[in-house]
């Protein structure tokens, strides 16, 4: 499994179990999370802390917006582009 897929699966699991609290929900890569009402914008702080703990870097506060973090794909792309190697 590629790093991107592994990251996607890990973040999806976090979103479904900790934020949405419905692990059986079928969450697609491009399903809108905030604009779709699955999580609220305040949940991005929890996403930010999860990324820091799991991937070893803290996403910049200015990057934690609906425009950049509204889908699972956006979150995974961000982590893959910014995490330490």
C-alpha angles and dihedrals in degrees: 000000000000122000090249092055093045091049090048092052093048095049092043090053091050093049094047098043104034107027109022093028094210110103092180095059112116101234114187124206093252101034109128110248104184101021088043092055097242093119133005127239091256088065088070088078088060090047089051092051092046092052091049093050097041102036104029102243135084115234112232114260090235090059094056097088139121088251094059104027107036097110137042089241092056091051093048093046089051093050093046092049096047111030120107115260 
